[in-house]
């Protein structure tokens, strides 16, 4: 079963209670790329209080932890823009 942007959005909402969340499936931009056969390409922008006082690496770990059950279902690439509420 393939992963959808809705699946990602649901998992991130549950884990991070974001104030803002945008999930985009960019798979069509990678058509023909060898990795496209292994899964889909996504971009996420998430603004959450959980990121306040954390490093960029810690934020990415929180996102990956939230999506862990979905990764094996078909996430090949994930671009992450993770910010605390006070950040531009």
PDB file of N, CA, C and O in Angstrom:
ATOM      1  N   UNK A   1       0.842  -1.186   0.000  1.00  0.00           N
ATOM      2  CA  UNK A   1       0.000   0.000   0.000  1.00  0.00           C
ATOM      3  C   UNK A   1       0.884   1.246   0.000  1.00  0.00           C
ATOM      4  O   UNK A   1       1.743   1.396   0.869  1.00  0.00           O
ATOM      5  N   UNK A   2       0.686   2.105  -0.933  1.00  0.00           N
ATOM      6  CA  UNK A   2       1.472   3.316  -1.114  1.00  0.00           C
ATOM      7  C   UNK A   2       1.093   4.394  -0.096  1.00  0.00           C
ATOM      8  O   UNK A   2      -0.056   4.474   0.338  1.00  0.00           O
ATOM      9  N   UNK A   3       2.053   5.202   0.270  1.00  0.00           N
ATOM     10  CA  UNK A   3       1.829   6.299   1.209  1.00  0.00           C
ATOM     11  C   UNK A   3       1.289   7.509   0.452  1.00  0.00           C
ATOM     12  O   UNK A   3       1.714   7.790  -0.669  1.00  0.00           O
ATOM     13  N   UNK A   4       0.358   8.217   1.069  1.00  0.00           N
ATOM     14  CA  UNK A   4      -0.197   9.432   0.475  1.00  0.00           C
ATOM     15  C   UNK A   4       0.142  10.638   1.347  1.00  0.00           C
ATOM     16  O   UNK A   4       0.556  10.488   2.496  1.00  0.00           O
ATOM     17  N   UNK A   5      -0.035  11.816   0.797  1.00  0.00           N
ATOM     18  CA  UNK A   5       0.166  13.043   1.558  1.00  0.00           C
ATOM     19  C   UNK A   5      -0.794  13.091   2.749  1.00  0.00           C
ATOM     20  O   UNK A   5      -0.447  13.628   3.801  1.00  0.00           O
ATOM     21  N   UNK A   6      -1.976  12.543   2.593  1.00  0.00           N
ATOM     22  CA  UNK A   6      -2.951  12.513   3.692  1.00  0.00           C
ATOM     23  C   UNK A   6      -2.442  11.643   4.839  1.00  0.00           C
ATOM     24  O   UNK A   6      -2.618  11.996   6.006  1.00  0.00           O
ATOM     25  N   UNK A   7      -1.811  10.509   4.522  1.00  0.00           N
ATOM     26  CA  UNK A   7      -1.236   9.647   5.557  1.00  0.00           C
ATOM     27  C   UNK A   7      -0.170  10.402   6.358  1.00  0.00           C
ATOM     28  O   UNK A   7      -0.125  10.330   7.586  1.00  0.00           O
ATOM     29  N   UNK A   8       0.680  11.123   5.634  1.00  0.00           N
ATOM     30  CA  UNK A   8       1.752  11.883   6.280  1.00  0.00           C
ATOM     31  C   UNK A   8       1.166  12.993   7.144  1.00  0.00           C
ATOM     32  O   UNK A   8       1.591  13.197   8.281  1.00  0.00           O
ATOM     33  N   UNK A   9       0.205  13.695   6.606  1.00  0.00           N
ATOM     34  CA  UNK A   9      -0.437  14.774   7.356  1.00  0.00           C
ATOM     35  C   UNK A   9      -1.059  14.241   8.643  1.00  0.00           C
ATOM     36  O   UNK A   9      -0.896  14.852   9.699  1.00  0.00           O
ATOM     37  N   UNK A  10      -1.749  13.145   8.581  1.00  0.00           N
ATOM     38  CA  UNK A  10      -2.387  12.557   9.771  1.00  0.00           C
ATOM     39  C   UNK A  10      -1.360  12.190  10.829  1.00  0.00           C
ATOM     40  O   UNK A  10      -1.547  12.485  12.010  1.00  0.00           O
ATOM     41  N   UNK A  11      -0.276  11.549  10.409  1.00  0.00           N
ATOM     42  CA  UNK A  11       0.758  11.128  11.355  1.00  0.00           C
ATOM     43  C   UNK A  11       1.427  12.327  12.018  1.00  0.00           C
ATOM     44  O   UNK A  11       1.679  12.311  13.222  1.00  0.00           O
ATOM     45  N   UNK A  12       1.714  13.363  11.240  1.00  0.00           N
ATOM     46  CA  UNK A  12       2.369  14.549  11.802  1.00  0.00           C
ATOM     47  C   UNK A  12       1.422  15.326  12.711  1.00  0.00           C
ATOM     48  O   UNK A  12       1.850  15.853  13.738  1.00  0.00           O
ATOM     49  N   UNK A  13       0.158  15.404  12.357  1.00  0.00           N
ATOM     50  CA  UNK A  13      -0.810  16.092  13.230  1.00  0.00           C
ATOM     51  C   UNK A  13      -0.917  15.386  14.580  1.00  0.00           C
ATOM     52  O   UNK A  13      -0.949  16.032  15.628  1.00  0.00           O
ATOM     53  N   UNK A  14      -0.970  14.081  14.546  1.00  0.00           N
ATOM     54  CA  UNK A  14      -1.089  13.315  15.791  1.00  0.00           C
ATOM     55  C   UNK A  14       0.154  13.464  16.671  1.00  0.00           C
ATOM     56  O   UNK A  14       0.035  13.653  17.882  1.00  0.00           O
ATOM     57  N   UNK A  15       1.329  13.381  16.080  1.00  0.00           N
ATOM     58  CA  UNK A  15       2.570  13.377  16.850  1.00  0.00           C
ATOM     59  C   UNK A  15       3.031  14.763  17.282  1.00  0.00           C
ATOM     60  O   UNK A  15       3.585  14.916  18.370  1.00  0.00           O
ATOM     61  N   UNK A  16       2.809  15.778  16.443  1.00  0.00           N
ATOM     62  CA  UNK A  16       3.425  17.086  16.690  1.00  0.00           C
ATOM     63  C   UNK A  16       2.437  18.213  16.974  1.00  0.00           C
ATOM     64  O   UNK A  16       2.857  19.318  17.317  1.00  0.00           O
ATOM     65  N   UNK A  17       1.150  17.964  16.841  1.00  0.00           N
ATOM     66  CA  UNK A  17       0.124  18.986  17.050  1.00  0.00           C
ATOM     67  C   UNK A  17       0.562  20.327  16.427  1.00  0.00           C
ATOM     68  O   UNK A  17       0.675  21.332  17.129  1.00  0.00           O
ATOM     69  N   UNK A  18       0.801  20.333  15.126  1.00  0.00           N
ATOM     70  CA  UNK A  18       1.340  21.537  14.487  1.00  0.00           C
ATOM     71  C   UNK A  18       0.344  22.689  14.434  1.00  0.00           C
ATOM     72  O   UNK A  18      -0.868  22.495  14.340  1.00  0.00           O
ATOM     73  N   UNK A  19       0.897  23.887  14.496  1.00  0.00           N
ATOM     74  CA  UNK A  19       0.101  25.095  14.296  1.00  0.00           C
ATOM     75  C   UNK A  19      -0.108  25.331  12.801  1.00  0.00           C
ATOM     76  O   UNK A  19      -1.126  25.880  12.380  1.00  0.00           O
ATOM     77  N   UNK A  20       0.870  24.907  12.016  1.00  0.00           N
ATOM     78  CA  UNK A  20       0.788  24.977  10.560  1.00  0.00           C
ATOM     79  C   UNK A  20       1.366  23.685   9.998  1.00  0.00           C
ATOM     80  O   UNK A  20       2.343  23.150  10.522  1.00  0.00           O
ATOM     81  N   UNK A  21       0.758  23.195   8.937  1.00  0.00           N
ATOM     82  CA  UNK A  21       1.253  21.973   8.303  1.00  0.00           C
ATOM     83  C   UNK A  21       0.899  21.981   6.828  1.00  0.00           C
ATOM     84  O   UNK A  21      -0.247  22.211   6.441  1.00  0.00           O
ATOM     85  N   UNK A  22       1.909  21.726   6.021  1.00  0.00           N
ATOM     86  CA  UNK A  22       1.700  21.594   4.580  1.00  0.00           C
ATOM     87  C   UNK A  22       2.482  20.368   4.119  1.00  0.00           C
ATOM     88  O   UNK A  22       3.662  20.219   4.434  1.00  0.00           O
ATOM     89  N   UNK A  23       1.827  19.509   3.387  1.00  0.00           N
ATOM     90  CA  UNK A  23       2.455  18.305   2.847  1.00  0.00           C
ATOM     91  C   UNK A  23       2.222  18.302   1.341  1.00  0.00           C
ATOM     92  O   UNK A  23       1.099  18.479   0.868  1.00  0.00           O
ATOM     93  N   UNK A  24       3.296  18.101   0.607  1.00  0.00           N
ATOM     94  CA  UNK A  24       3.184  18.106  -0.857  1.00  0.00           C
ATOM     95  C   UNK A  24       3.840  16.847  -1.419  1.00  0.00           C
ATOM     96  O   UNK A  24       4.949  16.483  -1.028  1.00  0.00           O
ATOM     97  N   UNK A  25       3.153  16.203  -2.321  1.00  0.00           N
ATOM     98  CA  UNK A  25       3.688  15.042  -3.025  1.00  0.00           C
ATOM     99  C   UNK A  25       4.383  15.550  -4.286  1.00  0.00           C
ATOM    100  O   UNK A  25       3.731  16.016  -5.221  1.00  0.00           O
ATOM    101  N   UNK A  26       5.702  15.456  -4.302  1.00  0.00           N
ATOM    102  CA  UNK A  26       6.505  15.929  -5.435  1.00  0.00           C
ATOM    103  C   UNK A  26       6.960  14.785  -6.338  1.00  0.00           C
ATOM    104  O   UNK A  26       7.885  14.954  -7.132  1.00  0.00           O
ATOM    105  N   UNK A  27       6.330  13.648  -6.225  1.00  0.00           N
ATOM    106  CA  UNK A  27       6.743  12.462  -6.985  1.00  0.00           C
ATOM    107  C   UNK A  27       6.763  12.711  -8.486  1.00  0.00           C
ATOM    108  O   UNK A  27       7.631  12.194  -9.189  1.00  0.00           O
ATOM    109  N   UNK A  28       5.822  13.492  -8.980  1.00  0.00           N
ATOM    110  CA  UNK A  28       5.754  13.747 -10.417  1.00  0.00           C
ATOM    111  C   UNK A  28       7.006  14.467 -10.934  1.00  0.00           C
ATOM    112  O   UNK A  28       7.322  14.386 -12.121  1.00  0.00           O
ATOM    113  N   UNK A  29       7.711  15.162 -10.054  1.00  0.00           N
ATOM    114  CA  UNK A  29       8.935  15.857 -10.453  1.00  0.00           C
ATOM    115  C   UNK A  29      10.112  14.899 -10.625  1.00  0.00           C
ATOM    116  O   UNK A  29      11.154  15.277 -11.160  1.00  0.00           O
ATOM    117  N   UNK A  30       9.943  13.667 -10.173  1.00  0.00           N
ATOM    118  CA  UNK A  30      11.021  12.686 -10.190  1.00  0.00           C
ATOM    119  C   UNK A  30      10.714  11.493 -11.084  1.00  0.00           C
ATOM    120  O   UNK A  30      11.373  10.458 -10.992  1.00  0.00           O
ATOM    121  N   UNK A  31       9.739  11.633 -11.929  1.00  0.00           N
ATOM    122  CA  UNK A  31       9.378  10.547 -12.852  1.00  0.00           C
ATOM    123  C   UNK A  31      10.596  10.171 -13.688  1.00  0.00           C
ATOM    124  O   UNK A  31      11.293  11.041 -14.212  1.00  0.00           O
ATOM    125  N   UNK A  32      10.842   8.893 -13.805  1.00  0.00           N
ATOM    126  CA  UNK A  32      11.990   8.403 -14.555  1.00  0.00           C
ATOM    127  C   UNK A  32      13.236   8.230 -13.707  1.00  0.00           C
ATOM    128  O   UNK A  32      14.165   7.534 -14.116  1.00  0.00           O
ATOM    129  N   UNK A  33      13.273   8.841 -12.549  1.00  0.00           N
ATOM    130  CA  UNK A  33      14.385   8.695 -11.610  1.00  0.00           C
ATOM    131  C   UNK A  33      14.347   7.292 -11.022  1.00  0.00           C
ATOM    132  O   UNK A  33      13.273   6.800 -10.674  1.00  0.00           O
ATOM    133  N   UNK A  34      15.493   6.643 -10.905  1.00  0.00           N
ATOM    134  CA  UNK A  34      15.529   5.250 -10.430  1.00  0.00           C
ATOM    135  C   UNK A  34      14.809   5.085  -9.090  1.00  0.00           C
ATOM    136  O   UNK A  34      14.103   4.097  -8.887  1.00  0.00           O
ATOM    137  N   UNK A  35      14.980   6.034  -8.185  1.00  0.00           N
ATOM    138  CA  UNK A  35      14.347   5.938  -6.874  1.00  0.00           C
ATOM    139  C   UNK A  35      12.845   6.077  -6.905  1.00  0.00           C
ATOM    140  O   UNK A  35      12.167   5.702  -5.948  1.00  0.00           O
ATOM    141  N   UNK A  36      12.315   6.609  -7.985  1.00  0.00           N
ATOM    142  CA  UNK A  36      10.862   6.789  -8.088  1.00  0.00           C
ATOM    143  C   UNK A  36      10.137   5.455  -8.060  1.00  0.00           C
ATOM    144  O   UNK A  36       8.970   5.384  -7.675  1.00  0.00           O
ATOM    145  N   UNK A  37      10.819   4.409  -8.463  1.00  0.00           N
ATOM    146  CA  UNK A  37      10.202   3.071  -8.427  1.00  0.00           C
ATOM    147  C   UNK A  37      10.144   2.524  -7.000  1.00  0.00           C
ATOM    148  O   UNK A  37       9.355   1.626  -6.708  1.00  0.00           O
ATOM    149  N   UNK A  38      10.979   3.067  -6.118  1.00  0.00           N
ATOM    150  CA  UNK A  38      11.062   2.567  -4.742  1.00  0.00           C
ATOM    151  C   UNK A  38      10.117   3.274  -3.788  1.00  0.00           C
ATOM    152  O   UNK A  38       9.923   2.821  -2.660  1.00  0.00           O
ATOM    153  N   UNK A  39       9.531   4.371  -4.220  1.00  0.00           N
ATOM    154  CA  UNK A  39       8.632   5.099  -3.338  1.00  0.00           C
ATOM    155  C   UNK A  39       8.399   6.511  -3.826  1.00  0.00           C
ATOM    156  O   UNK A  39       8.866   6.913  -4.892  1.00  0.00           O
ATOM    157  N   UNK A  40       7.667   7.247  -3.021  1.00  0.00           N
ATOM    158  CA  UNK A  40       7.244   8.587  -3.412  1.00  0.00           C
ATOM    159  C   UNK A  40       8.152   9.647  -2.779  1.00  0.00           C
ATOM    160  O   UNK A  40       8.848   9.381  -1.799  1.00  0.00           O
ATOM    161  N   UNK A  41       8.130  10.835  -3.350  1.00  0.00           N
ATOM    162  CA  UNK A  41       8.906  11.977  -2.883  1.00  0.00           C
ATOM    163  C   UNK A  41       7.946  13.001  -2.274  1.00  0.00           C
ATOM    164  O   UNK A  41       6.976  13.409  -2.912  1.00  0.00           O
ATOM    165  N   UNK A  42       8.225  13.410  -1.038  1.00  0.00           N
ATOM    166  CA  UNK A  42       7.357  14.359  -0.350  1.00  0.00           C
ATOM    167  C   UNK A  42       8.150  15.544   0.186  1.00  0.00           C
ATOM    168  O   UNK A  42       9.351  15.456   0.439  1.00  0.00           O
ATOM    169  N   UNK A  43       7.440  16.651   0.349  1.00  0.00           N
ATOM    170  CA  UNK A  43       7.968  17.852   0.991  1.00  0.00           C
ATOM    171  C   UNK A  43       6.989  18.200   2.101  1.00  0.00           C
ATOM    172  O   UNK A  43       5.776  18.183   1.889  1.00  0.00           O
ATOM    173  N   UNK A  44       7.511  18.517   3.291  1.00  0.00           N
ATOM    174  CA  UNK A  44       6.652  18.927   4.402  1.00  0.00           C
ATOM    175  C   UNK A  44       7.162  20.222   5.009  1.00  0.00           C
ATOM    176  O   UNK A  44       8.366  20.445   5.125  1.00  0.00           O
ATOM    177  N   UNK A  45       6.228  21.059   5.388  1.00  0.00           N
ATOM    178  CA  UNK A  45       6.516  22.252   6.183  1.00  0.00           C
ATOM    179  C   UNK A  45       5.650  22.138   7.415  1.00  0.00           C
ATOM    180  O   UNK A  45       4.425  22.052   7.329  1.00  0.00           O
ATOM    181  N   UNK A  46       6.307  22.138   8.571  1.00  0.00           N
ATOM    182  CA  UNK A  46       5.571  21.969   9.818  1.00  0.00           C
ATOM    183  C   UNK A  46       6.061  22.989  10.841  1.00  0.00           C
ATOM    184  O   UNK A  46       7.263  23.150  11.052  1.00  0.00           O
ATOM    185  N   UNK A  47       5.112  23.672  11.471  1.00  0.00           N
ATOM    186  CA  UNK A  47       5.397  24.632  12.532  1.00  0.00           C
ATOM    187  C   UNK A  47       4.756  24.076  13.795  1.00  0.00           C
ATOM    188  O   UNK A  47       3.544  23.866  13.852  1.00  0.00           O
ATOM    189  N   UNK A  48       5.590  23.840  14.812  1.00  0.00           N
ATOM    190  CA  UNK A  48       5.084  23.218  16.034  1.00  0.00           C
ATOM    191  C   UNK A  48       5.813  23.754  17.259  1.00  0.00           C
ATOM    192  O   UNK A  48       7.009  24.043  17.210  1.00  0.00           O
ATOM    193  N   UNK A  49       5.084  23.880  18.341  1.00  0.00           N
ATOM    194  CA  UNK A  49       5.686  24.250  19.638  1.00  0.00           C
ATOM    195  C   UNK A  49       6.730  23.218  20.060  1.00  0.00           C
ATOM    196  O   UNK A  49       7.677  23.547  20.774  1.00  0.00           O
ATOM    197  N   UNK A  50       6.560  21.985  19.623  1.00  0.00           N
ATOM    198  CA  UNK A  50       7.504  20.915  19.982  1.00  0.00           C
ATOM    199  C   UNK A  50       8.919  21.224  19.505  1.00  0.00           C
ATOM    200  O   UNK A  50       9.881  20.658  20.025  1.00  0.00           O
ATOM    201  N   UNK A  51       9.061  22.114  18.523  1.00  0.00           N
ATOM    202  CA  UNK A  51      10.373  22.438  17.979  1.00  0.00           C
ATOM    203  C   UNK A  51      11.070  23.577  18.726  1.00  0.00           C
ATOM    204  O   UNK A  51      12.248  23.839  18.483  1.00  0.00           O
ATOM    205  N   UNK A  52      10.367  24.251  19.622  1.00  0.00           N
ATOM    206  CA  UNK A  52      10.958  25.361  20.356  1.00  0.00           C
ATOM    207  C   UNK A  52      12.150  24.871  21.178  1.00  0.00           C
ATOM    208  O   UNK A  52      12.043  23.926  21.959  1.00  0.00           O
ATOM    209  N   UNK A  53      13.284  25.539  20.982  1.00  0.00           N
ATOM    210  CA  UNK A  53      14.496  25.202  21.731  1.00  0.00           C
ATOM    211  C   UNK A  53      15.226  23.969  21.227  1.00  0.00           C
ATOM    212  O   UNK A  53      16.138  23.485  21.896  1.00  0.00           O
ATOM    213  N   UNK A  54      14.852  23.448  20.068  1.00  0.00           N
ATOM    214  CA  UNK A  54      15.520  22.254  19.536  1.00  0.00           C
ATOM    215  C   UNK A  54      16.353  22.601  18.303  1.00  0.00           C
ATOM    216  O   UNK A  54      16.110  23.602  17.629  1.00  0.00           O
ATOM    217  N   UNK A  55      17.319  21.766  18.032  1.00  0.00           N
ATOM    218  CA  UNK A  55      18.161  21.950  16.859  1.00  0.00           C
ATOM    219  C   UNK A  55      17.445  21.442  15.615  1.00  0.00           C
ATOM    220  O   UNK A  55      16.436  20.742  15.695  1.00  0.00           O
ATOM    221  N   UNK A  56      17.988  21.811  14.481  1.00  0.00           N
ATOM    222  CA  UNK A  56      17.422  21.336  13.214  1.00  0.00           C
ATOM    223  C   UNK A  56      17.434  19.807  13.151  1.00  0.00           C
ATOM    224  O   UNK A  56      16.471  19.194  12.689  1.00  0.00           O
ATOM    225  N   UNK A  57      18.505  19.208  13.607  1.00  0.00           N
ATOM    226  CA  UNK A  57      18.612  17.742  13.594  1.00  0.00           C
ATOM    227  C   UNK A  57      17.562  17.122  14.497  1.00  0.00           C
ATOM    228  O   UNK A  57      16.938  16.129  14.121  1.00  0.00           O
ATOM    229  N   UNK A  58      17.355  17.680  15.670  1.00  0.00           N
ATOM    230  CA  UNK A  58      16.340  17.153  16.595  1.00  0.00           C
ATOM    231  C   UNK A  58      14.943  17.269  15.989  1.00  0.00           C
ATOM    232  O   UNK A  58      14.113  16.378  16.168  1.00  0.00           O
ATOM    233  N   UNK A  59      14.686  18.347  15.284  1.00  0.00           N
ATOM    234  CA  UNK A  59      13.380  18.534  14.640  1.00  0.00           C
ATOM    235  C   UNK A  59      13.150  17.473  13.568  1.00  0.00           C
ATOM    236  O   UNK A  59      12.071  16.889  13.471  1.00  0.00           O
ATOM    237  N   UNK A  60      14.180  17.240  12.772  1.00  0.00           N
ATOM    238  CA  UNK A  60      14.064  16.225  11.722  1.00  0.00           C
ATOM    239  C   UNK A  60      13.858  14.844  12.340  1.00  0.00           C
ATOM    240  O   UNK A  60      13.095  14.034  11.814  1.00  0.00           O
ATOM    241  N   UNK A  61      14.529  14.579  13.440  1.00  0.00           N
ATOM    242  CA  UNK A  61      14.335  13.288  14.119  1.00  0.00           C
ATOM    243  C   UNK A  61      12.899  13.133  14.600  1.00  0.00           C
ATOM    244  O   UNK A  61      12.330  12.046  14.502  1.00  0.00           O
ATOM    245  N   UNK A  62      12.309  14.199  15.116  1.00  0.00           N
ATOM    246  CA  UNK A  62      10.911  14.138  15.563  1.00  0.00           C
ATOM    247  C   UNK A  62       9.978  13.840  14.385  1.00  0.00           C
ATOM    248  O   UNK A  62       9.036  13.058  14.513  1.00  0.00           O
ATOM    249  N   UNK A  63      10.246  14.466  13.250  1.00  0.00           N
ATOM    250  CA  UNK A  63       9.423  14.220  12.065  1.00  0.00           C
ATOM    251  C   UNK A  63       9.595  12.776  11.600  1.00  0.00           C
ATOM    252  O   UNK A  63       8.611  12.086  11.335  1.00  0.00           O
ATOM    253  N   UNK A  64      10.840  12.323  11.502  1.00  0.00           N
ATOM    254  CA  UNK A  64      11.081  10.935  11.066  1.00  0.00           C
ATOM    255  C   UNK A  64      10.474   9.926  12.049  1.00  0.00           C
ATOM    256  O   UNK A  64       9.947   8.894  11.634  1.00  0.00           O
ATOM    257  N   UNK A  65      10.549  10.222  13.332  1.00  0.00           N
ATOM    258  CA  UNK A  65       9.945   9.321  14.321  1.00  0.00           C
ATOM    259  C   UNK A  65       8.430   9.235  14.107  1.00  0.00           C
ATOM    260  O   UNK A  65       7.849   8.152  14.178  1.00  0.00           O
ATOM    261  N   UNK A  66       7.807  10.368  13.848  1.00  0.00           N
ATOM    262  CA  UNK A  66       6.358  10.385  13.618  1.00  0.00           C
ATOM    263  C   UNK A  66       5.978   9.601  12.370  1.00  0.00           C
ATOM    264  O   UNK A  66       4.901   9.008  12.302  1.00  0.00           O
ATOM    265  N   UNK A  67       6.871   9.604  11.381  1.00  0.00           N
ATOM    266  CA  UNK A  67       6.574   8.947  10.104  1.00  0.00           C
ATOM    267  C   UNK A  67       7.153   7.538   9.996  1.00  0.00           C
ATOM    268  O   UNK A  67       6.985   6.883   8.968  1.00  0.00           O
ATOM    269  N   UNK A  68       7.813   7.074  11.015  1.00  0.00           N
ATOM    270  CA  UNK A  68       8.480   5.769  10.971  1.00  0.00           C
ATOM    271  C   UNK A  68       7.601   4.638  10.430  1.00  0.00           C
ATOM    272  O   UNK A  68       8.068   3.870   9.590  1.00  0.00           O
ATOM    273  N   UNK A  69       6.352   4.505  10.876  1.00  0.00           N
ATOM    274  CA  UNK A  69       5.522   3.414  10.346  1.00  0.00           C
ATOM    275  C   UNK A  69       5.215   3.543   8.848  1.00  0.00           C
ATOM    276  O   UNK A  69       4.870   2.556   8.199  1.00  0.00           O
ATOM    277  N   UNK A  70       5.340   4.743   8.308  1.00  0.00           N
ATOM    278  CA  UNK A  70       5.006   4.975   6.906  1.00  0.00           C
ATOM    279  C   UNK A  70       6.198   4.825   5.966  1.00  0.00           C
ATOM    280  O   UNK A  70       6.023   4.576   4.773  1.00  0.00           O
ATOM    281  N   UNK A  71       7.389   4.973   6.492  1.00  0.00           N
ATOM    282  CA  UNK A  71       8.571   4.990   5.635  1.00  0.00           C
ATOM    283  C   UNK A  71       8.697   3.702   4.827  1.00  0.00           C
ATOM    284  O   UNK A  71       8.960   3.747   3.625  1.00  0.00           O
ATOM    285  N   UNK A  72       8.515   2.589   5.460  1.00  0.00           N
ATOM    286  CA  UNK A  72       8.649   1.316   4.746  1.00  0.00           C
ATOM    287  C   UNK A  72       7.504   1.062   3.767  1.00  0.00           C
ATOM    288  O   UNK A  72       7.585   0.168   2.925  1.00  0.00           O
ATOM    289  N   UNK A  73       6.445   1.850   3.882  1.00  0.00           N
ATOM    290  CA  UNK A  73       5.300   1.703   2.972  1.00  0.00           C
ATOM    291  C   UNK A  73       5.484   2.480   1.679  1.00  0.00           C
ATOM    292  O   UNK A  73       4.639   2.406   0.787  1.00  0.00           O
ATOM    293  N   UNK A  74       6.590   3.232   1.565  1.00  0.00           N
ATOM    294  CA  UNK A  74       6.823   3.875   0.281  1.00  0.00           C
ATOM    295  C   UNK A  74       7.245   5.323   0.280  1.00  0.00           C
ATOM    296  O   UNK A  74       6.959   6.038  -0.680  1.00  0.00           O
ATOM    297  N   UNK A  75       7.922   5.787   1.329  1.00  0.00           N
ATOM    298  CA  UNK A  75       8.515   7.125   1.279  1.00  0.00           C
ATOM    299  C   UNK A  75       9.962   6.949   0.840  1.00  0.00           C
ATOM    300  O   UNK A  75      10.781   6.404   1.579  1.00  0.00           O
ATOM    301  N   UNK A  76      10.270   7.412  -0.362  1.00  0.00           N
ATOM    302  CA  UNK A  76      11.642   7.316  -0.869  1.00  0.00           C
ATOM    303  C   UNK A  76      12.460   8.540  -0.469  1.00  0.00           C
ATOM    304  O   UNK A  76      13.634   8.418  -0.119  1.00  0.00           O
ATOM    305  N   UNK A  77      11.844   9.715  -0.520  1.00  0.00           N
ATOM    306  CA  UNK A  77      12.551  10.953  -0.196  1.00  0.00           C
ATOM    307  C   UNK A  77      11.608  11.884   0.553  1.00  0.00           C
ATOM    308  O   UNK A  77      10.406  11.929   0.291  1.00  0.00           O
ATOM    309  N   UNK A  78      12.194  12.633   1.500  1.00  0.00           N
ATOM    310  CA  UNK A  78      11.400  13.541   2.314  1.00  0.00           C
ATOM    311  C   UNK A  78      12.199  14.816   2.555  1.00  0.00           C
ATOM    312  O   UNK A  78      13.250  14.782   3.195  1.00  0.00           O
ATOM    313  N   UNK A  79      11.704  15.934   2.048  1.00  0.00           N
ATOM    314  CA  UNK A  79      12.303  17.241   2.328  1.00  0.00           C
ATOM    315  C   UNK A  79      11.517  17.849   3.482  1.00  0.00           C
ATOM    316  O   UNK A  79      10.287  17.865   3.461  1.00  0.00           O
ATOM    317  N   UNK A  80      12.228  18.350   4.488  1.00  0.00           N
ATOM    318  CA  UNK A  80      11.582  18.824   5.709  1.00  0.00           C
ATOM    319  C   UNK A  80      11.940  20.284   5.984  1.00  0.00           C
ATOM    320  O   UNK A  80      13.113  20.658   5.997  1.00  0.00           O
ATOM    321  N   UNK A  81      10.915  21.094   6.201  1.00  0.00           N
ATOM    322  CA  UNK A  81      11.061  22.465   6.681  1.00  0.00           C
ATOM    323  C   UNK A  81      10.334  22.489   8.021  1.00  0.00           C
ATOM    324  O   UNK A  81       9.107  22.574   8.065  1.00  0.00           O
ATOM    325  N   UNK A  82      11.097  22.413   9.115  1.00  0.00           N
ATOM    326  CA  UNK A  82      10.515  22.319  10.459  1.00  0.00           C
ATOM    327  C   UNK A  82      10.909  23.556  11.259  1.00  0.00           C
ATOM    328  O   UNK A  82      12.091  23.862  11.413  1.00  0.00           O
ATOM    329  N   UNK A  83       9.894  24.264  11.765  1.00  0.00           N
ATOM    330  CA  UNK A  83      10.142  25.521  12.463  1.00  0.00           C
ATOM    331  C   UNK A  83       9.330  25.622  13.753  1.00  0.00           C
ATOM    332  O   UNK A  83       8.266  25.019  13.889  1.00  0.00           O
ATOM    333  N   UNK A  84       9.861  26.396  14.690  1.00  0.00           N
ATOM    334  CA  UNK A  84       9.119  26.750  15.881  1.00  0.00           C
ATOM    335  C   UNK A  84       8.225  27.947  15.519  1.00  0.00           C
ATOM    336  O   UNK A  84       8.507  28.637  14.540  1.00  0.00           O
ATOM    337  N   UNK A  85       7.160  28.206  16.282  1.00  0.00           N
ATOM    338  CA  UNK A  85       6.205  29.253  15.925  1.00  0.00           C
ATOM    339  C   UNK A  85       6.806  30.657  15.769  1.00  0.00           C
ATOM    340  O   UNK A  85       6.309  31.438  14.957  1.00  0.00           O
ATOM    341  N   UNK A  86       7.824  30.987  16.496  1.00  0.00           N
ATOM    342  CA  UNK A  86       8.385  32.346  16.454  1.00  0.00           C
ATOM    343  C   UNK A  86       9.376  32.549  15.307  1.00  0.00           C
ATOM    344  O   UNK A  86       9.882  33.656  15.124  1.00  0.00           O
ATOM    345  N   UNK A  87       9.658  31.513  14.544  1.00  0.00           N
ATOM    346  CA  UNK A  87      10.633  31.592  13.466  1.00  0.00           C
ATOM    347  C   UNK A  87       9.964  31.944  12.139  1.00  0.00           C
ATOM    348  O   UNK A  87       8.837  31.527  11.874  1.00  0.00           O
ATOM    349  N   UNK A  88      10.672  32.720  11.304  1.00  0.00           N
ATOM    350  CA  UNK A  88      10.087  33.085  10.006  1.00  0.00           C
ATOM    351  C   UNK A  88       9.971  31.920   9.052  1.00  0.00           C
ATOM    352  O   UNK A  88       9.498  32.087   7.928  1.00  0.00           O
TER     353      UNK A  88
END
